[in-house]
Amino acid sequence: MEIVAAVRLRHEVPDEGWLIIGGIASVVFGALLLIFPIPGVLAVIWFIGVYAIFAGFTQVMLGVRLKGFEGQSQAAR
């Protein structure tokens, strides 16, 4: 899809090469998942786990920061 979009948008979007590179990378990673399914699934699970930890940490930090705004109105900031 990315490769097709890059070809179709080559006259409207500058640097469409990045879309092509992203599309090629997607195809390569998909092929690797087909060739090596077990390590591929484990890698995806690890990426999801690392992302979940990072996202949870950032949400906790946002909550701590927003707690300081408790009770303040929009005009008071």
Contact map, one row per residue, 1 for C-alpha under 8 A:
11111000000000000000001000000000000000000000000000000000000000000000000000000
11111100000000000011011000000000000000000000000000000000000000000000000000000
11111110000000000011111100000000000000000000000000000000000000000000000000000
11111111000000000000000000000000000000000000000000000000000000000000000000000
11111111100000000010000000000000000000000000000000000000000000000000000000000
01111111110000011011000000000000000000000000000000000000000000000000000000000
00111111110000010000000000000000000000000000000000000000000000000000000000000
00011111111000000000000000000000000000000000000000000000000000000000000000000
00001111111110010000000000000000000000000000000000000000000000000000000000000
00000111111111010000000000000000000000000000000000000000000000000000000000000
00000001111111000000000000000000000000000000000000000000000000000000000000000
00000000111111000000000000000000000000000000000000000000000000000000000000000
00000000111111110000000000000000000000000000000000000000000000000000000000000
00000000011111110000000000000000000000000000000000000000000000000000000000000
00000000000011111100000000000000000000000000000000000000000000000000000000000
00000110110011111111000000000000000000000000000000000000000000000000000000000
00000100000000111111100000000000000000000000000000000000000000000000000000000
00000000000000111111110000000000000000000000000000000000000000000000000000000
01101100000000011111111000000000000000000000000000000000000000000000000000000
01100100000000011111111100000000000000000000000000000000000000000000000000000
00100000000000001111111110000000000000000000000000000000000000000000000000000
01100000000000000111111111000000000000000000000000000000000000000000000000000
11100000000000000011111111100000000000000000000000000000000000000000000000000
00100000000000000001111111110000000000000000000000000000000000000000000000000
00000000000000000000111111111000000000000000000000000000000000000000000000000
00000000000000000000011111111100000000000000000000000000000000000000000000000
00000000000000000000001111111110000000000000000000000000000000000000000000000
00000000000000000000000111111111000000000000000000000000000000000000000000000
00000000000000000000000011111111100000000000000000000000000000000000000000000
00000000000000000000000001111111110000000000000000000000000000000000000000000
00000000000000000000000000111111111000000000000000000000000000000000000000000
00000000000000000000000000011111111110010000000000000000000000000000000000000
00000000000000000000000000001111111110111000000000000000000000000000000000000
00000000000000000000000000000111111110000000000000000000000000000000000000000
00000000000000000000000000000011111110000000000000000000000000000000000000000
00000000000000000000000000000001111111110000000000000000000000000000000000000
00000000000000000000000000000001111111111000000000000000000000000000000000000
00000000000000000000000000000000000111111100000000000000000000000000000000000
00000000000000000000000000000000100111111110000000000000000000000000000000000
00000000000000000000000000000001100111111111000000000000000000000000000000000
00000000000000000000000000000000100011111111100000000000000000000000000000000
00000000000000000000000000000000000001111111110000000000000000000000000000000
00000000000000000000000000000000000000111111111000000000000000000000000000000
00000000000000000000000000000000000000011111111100000000000000000000000000000
00000000000000000000000000000000000000001111111110000000000000000000000000000
00000000000000000000000000000000000000000111111111000000000000000000000000000
00000000000000000000000000000000000000000011111111100000000000000000000000000
00000000000000000000000000000000000000000001111111110000000000000000000000000
00000000000000000000000000000000000000000000111111111000000000000000000000000
00000000000000000000000000000000000000000000011111111100000000000000000000000
00000000000000000000000000000000000000000000001111111110000000000000000000000
00000000000000000000000000000000000000000000000111111111000000000000000000000
00000000000000000000000000000000000000000000000011111111100000000000000000000
00000000000000000000000000000000000000000000000001111111110000000000000000000
00000000000000000000000000000000000000000000000000111111111000000000000000000
00000000000000000000000000000000000000000000000000011111111100000000000000000
00000000000000000000000000000000000000000000000000001111111110000000000000000
00000000000000000000000000000000000000000000000000000111111111000000000000000
00000000000000000000000000000000000000000000000000000011111111100000000000000
00000000000000000000000000000000000000000000000000000001111111110000000000000
00000000000000000000000000000000000000000000000000000000111111111000000000000
00000000000000000000000000000000000000000000000000000000011111111100000000000
00000000000000000000000000000000000000000000000000000000001111111110000000000
00000000000000000000000000000000000000000000000000000000000111111111000000000
00000000000000000000000000000000000000000000000000000000000011111111100000000
00000000000000000000000000000000000000000000000000000000000001111111110000000
00000000000000000000000000000000000000000000000000000000000000111111110000000
00000000000000000000000000000000000000000000000000000000000000011111110000000
00000000000000000000000000000000000000000000000000000000000000001111111100000
00000000000000000000000000000000000000000000000000000000000000000111111100000
00000000000000000000000000000000000000000000000000000000000000000000111110000
00000000000000000000000000000000000000000000000000000000000000000000111111011
00000000000000000000000000000000000000000000000000000000000000000000001111111
00000000000000000000000000000000000000000000000000000000000000000000000111111
00000000000000000000000000000000000000000000000000000000000000000000000011111
00000000000000000000000000000000000000000000000000000000000000000000000111111
00000000000000000000000000000000000000000000000000000000000000000000000111111
